[in-house]
C-alpha cells in the first residue's frame, strides 16, 4: 500500500472506532466532514516517510501515529475556522464545519477528534506498550499548551507576540511531531528527528505564504490574498515573492541536511525535495534547487 | 494524604507539566482558571475511592487517572459554558473562562486541557506501560464521540433525543469512567465497575436537578432555577421534589449494591452513602436511607 492509501485506511479505522452506530448522527457527520476529503495529508505522509526511512518494523504503529497527527490537525482546522477565530467559510474547497453543521457541533467535533487521536493511538499500539507512552508524549507535545499548535494559536490572543515563536508553534510543532513520531513508531530514538520536521514546518509556512499570493483559489481550495486582507505577517510581505522562494529553498536544504543517518536516508531526502516542489505553482517550483 | 490533597497535588503536577514558563501567559492563566479553585472534584474522588477499595497498589497511577478525569471534566465545563452553548456567566462562583479571558482562549484552554489529560496519563503511567493503554481507552470512552460526554452534549444539537441516553452520556459516562479507571489503575478488571459509576452518575444528575430548585445560589456557586428558565427536562419537573429525592435514594441503593467484591467494599459503600447525602441540602439529605 502506498503512503496515502495507508493514511486514508488508518483514518477510516480511527473513525469507525470512534463513531458508533447509535451516537448522535449529526456529530458523526460533522466529524467525517472535518476529516474527509482530506487536504495534502502532509503531516501523516511525513510521519510515514520517516518511519519507512527508519525501517518501519511495526507498520500498524506508524499508521496509528500518522492518523493521530492528522486527526489533531483536522481538529485544529475546525476550531481555527470558528467565528471567534478566522470565521472561515471554506476549507479544502467545501464549507467549513461550523458553516455546514453550526458552531456547537464544530466545537464538539474538534473536541472529539482530539480525544479520538489519543484513543486510536492507545488502541492500535496497545500490543507494543513500550512505544505507547513515548508516542503519546510526542503527539501531545506537538499540539499542546506548552509549545504545540494550541500554544501557537493562543499567541493570537496575546498583546505581545514573538513571530518566530508563533510560527514555530502554530505550524512547525506538528511537523516536528510528525518526524519524531515516525522515528518513535519505528522504535528509533526520536530526538534527532525534531529538527527535520521543525525546519520543514517553517518551509511549509513560507510555501503557504507564497501560495496565498501566487496560487489560484481553485488550486488552493480557499480564497487567496488572505494574509494581505487580514494584515497578517507573511514571508512574501517581508521578503518579496523572489525572496520568499529563496528562503523556502534554504529551509528545504536545511531540512535535507538535518536527516539523521538511517537505512532510507537517501530516499527520504529525495522525497523532501519532491514535496517542496509540489507545494509551489510549477513556475516557482522550477526555481528550487532541492 | 487524603483523597482531596492527592487530587489537588496531581492537578498541580499536571498543570506544571503542561504549561511552560515561556508559553502564552494568558492561555496559561485561562487553563489555571478552569481548574482552580475546583468544585467538588467528584469524579476524581470517586476514581481514587475505587482504587483504594481495590488495593491501590500503584497510587501514582490512580492519581494520574483521577487528574486526567478532572482535567477532561474541566475542559467540558469550559466548552459547555461558551456563548454557542449555555453562554454561562458564572461557574464555581467565579466568571466563566470565556467571560474572564474571551471566547478564543476558552476554546483553546478546553482543547489544551483535553490534550493535557492524555499527556499527563502517559507521562505518569509510562513506567507501568501495561496499564497505560487500558486507562487511556477507559478515559477516552468516558468523554468520546461514541457514548461519552461529547456525544451527550451533541444530543443537544440533534432534532430527536432519547433523554435517558442523553443523561447517560452527558453525565453518567464520566462517572462510569471514574469507577472503571479506579479499578484499572489498581490493576483490577475494570468492566464490573462500570455499573457502579453509571448509576452514581444518574444519581448525581438527579441531585443536580434537586439542587437547582432546592439549594441557594450561594451554596451552588451559580444561579438556581436554570432548568425551569431554559425549559430543560429535569427529575424534579418529571417527579416532583419528593419523587426526585426518592429516585435519588433508589439510585444510591443500586450503586451500593453494584459494588463488586473487593478488599475495601464496605468502606466504599459507606462513602457512597455519605457522598449522596453531601449532595443535597441537609433537610432533604435526612430523607435518604443510604
Boltz contact constraints between the chains, C-beta under 6 A:
constraints:
  - contact:
      token1: [A, 18]
      token2: [B, 145]
      max_distance: 6.0
  - contact:
      token1: [A, 19]
      token2: [B, 145]
      max_distance: 6.0
  - contact:
      token1: [A, 20]
      token2: [B, 146]
      max_distance: 6.0
  - contact:
      token1: [A, 23]
      token2: [B, 146]
      max_distance: 6.0
  - contact:
      token1: [A, 23]
      token2: [B, 151]
      max_distance: 6.0
  - contact:
      token1: [A, 24]
      token2: [B, 151]
      max_distance: 6.0
  - contact:
      token1: [A, 24]
      token2: [B, 154]
      max_distance: 6.0
  - contact:
      token1: [A, 24]
      token2: [B, 155]
      max_distance: 6.0
  - contact:
      token1: [A, 24]
      token2: [B, 158]
      max_distance: 6.0
  - contact:
      token1: [A, 26]
      token2: [B, 157]
      max_distance: 6.0
  - contact:
      token1: [A, 26]
      token2: [B, 158]
      max_distance: 6.0
  - contact:
      token1: [A, 27]
      token2: [B, 154]
      max_distance: 6.0
  - contact:
      token1: [A, 79]
      token2: [B, 107]
      max_distance: 6.0
  - contact:
      token1: [A, 84]
      token2: [B, 103]
      max_distance: 6.0
  - contact:
      token1: [A, 84]
      token2: [B, 104]
      max_distance: 6.0
  - contact:
      token1: [A, 103]
      token2: [B, 84]
      max_distance: 6.0
  - contact:
      token1: [A, 104]
      token2: [B, 84]
      max_distance: 6.0
  - contact:
      token1: [A, 104]
      token2: [B, 157]
      max_distance: 6.0
  - contact:
      token1: [A, 105]
      token2: [B, 157]
      max_distance: 6.0
  - contact:
      token1: [A, 107]
      token2: [B, 79]
      max_distance: 6.0
  - contact:
      token1: [A, 108]
      token2: [B, 150]
      max_distance: 6.0
  - contact:
      token1: [A, 108]
      token2: [B, 153]
      max_distance: 6.0
  - contact:
      token1: [A, 108]
      token2: [B, 154]
      max_distance: 6.0
  - contact:
      token1: [A, 111]
      token2: [B, 150]
      max_distance: 6.0
  - contact:
      token1: [A, 112]
      token2: [B, 145]
      max_distance: 6.0
  - contact:
      token1: [A, 112]
      token2: [B, 150]
      max_distance: 6.0
  - contact:
      token1: [A, 114]
      token2: [B, 114]
      max_distance: 6.0
  - contact:
      token1: [A, 115]
      token2: [B, 140]
      max_distance: 6.0
  - contact:
      token1: [A, 115]
      token2: [B, 143]
      max_distance: 6.0
  - contact:
      token1: [A, 115]
      token2: [B, 144]
      max_distance: 6.0
  - contact:
      token1: [A, 118]
      token2: [B, 118]
      max_distance: 6.0
  - contact:
      token1: [A, 119]
      token2: [B, 140]
      max_distance: 6.0
  - contact:
      token1: [A, 122]
      token2: [B, 133]
      max_distance: 6.0
  - contact:
      token1: [A, 122]
      token2: [B, 136]
      max_distance: 6.0
  - contact:
      token1: [A, 122]
      token2: [B, 137]
      max_distance: 6.0
  - contact:
      token1: [A, 126]
      token2: [B, 133]
      max_distance: 6.0
  - contact:
      token1: [A, 129]
      token2: [B, 129]
      max_distance: 6.0
  - contact:
      token1: [A, 129]
      token2: [B, 130]
      max_distance: 6.0
  - contact:
      token1: [A, 129]
      token2: [B, 133]
      max_distance: 6.0
  - contact:
      token1: [A, 130]
      token2: [B, 129]
      max_distance: 6.0
  - contact:
      token1: [A, 132]
      token2: [B, 132]
      max_distance: 6.0
  - contact:
      token1: [A, 132]
      token2: [B, 133]
      max_distance: 6.0
  - contact:
      token1: [A, 133]
      token2: [B, 122]
      max_distance: 6.0
  - contact:
      token1: [A, 133]
      token2: [B, 126]
      max_distance: 6.0
  - contact:
      token1: [A, 133]
      token2: [B, 132]
      max_distance: 6.0
  - contact:
      token1: [A, 136]
      token2: [B, 122]
      max_distance: 6.0
  - contact:
      token1: [A, 137]
      token2: [B, 122]
      max_distance: 6.0
  - contact:
      token1: [A, 140]
      token2: [B, 115]
      max_distance: 6.0
  - contact:
      token1: [A, 140]
      token2: [B, 119]
      max_distance: 6.0
  - contact:
      token1: [A, 143]
      token2: [B, 115]
      max_distance: 6.0
  - contact:
      token1: [A, 144]
      token2: [B, 115]
      max_distance: 6.0
  - contact:
      token1: [A, 145]
      token2: [B, 18]
      max_distance: 6.0
  - contact:
      token1: [A, 145]
      token2: [B, 19]
      max_distance: 6.0
  - contact:
      token1: [A, 145]
      token2: [B, 112]
      max_distance: 6.0
  - contact:
      token1: [A, 146]
      token2: [B, 20]
      max_distance: 6.0
  - contact:
      token1: [A, 146]
      token2: [B, 23]
      max_distance: 6.0
  - contact:
      token1: [A, 150]
      token2: [B, 108]
      max_distance: 6.0
  - contact:
      token1: [A, 150]
      token2: [B, 111]
      max_distance: 6.0
  - contact:
      token1: [A, 150]
      token2: [B, 112]
      max_distance: 6.0
  - contact:
      token1: [A, 151]
      token2: [B, 23]
      max_distance: 6.0
  - contact:
      token1: [A, 151]
      token2: [B, 24]
      max_distance: 6.0
  - contact:
      token1: [A, 153]
      token2: [B, 108]
      max_distance: 6.0
  - contact:
      token1: [A, 154]
      token2: [B, 24]
      max_distance: 6.0
  - contact:
      token1: [A, 154]
      token2: [B, 27]
      max_distance: 6.0
  - contact:
      token1: [A, 154]
      token2: [B, 108]
      max_distance: 6.0
  - contact:
      token1: [A, 155]
      token2: [B, 24]
      max_distance: 6.0
  - contact:
      token1: [A, 157]
      token2: [B, 26]
      max_distance: 6.0
  - contact:
      token1: [A, 157]
      token2: [B, 104]
      max_distance: 6.0
  - contact:
      token1: [A, 157]
      token2: [B, 105]
      max_distance: 6.0
  - contact:
      token1: [A, 158]
      token2: [B, 24]
      max_distance: 6.0
  - contact:
      token1: [A, 158]
      token2: [B, 26]
      max_distance: 6.0
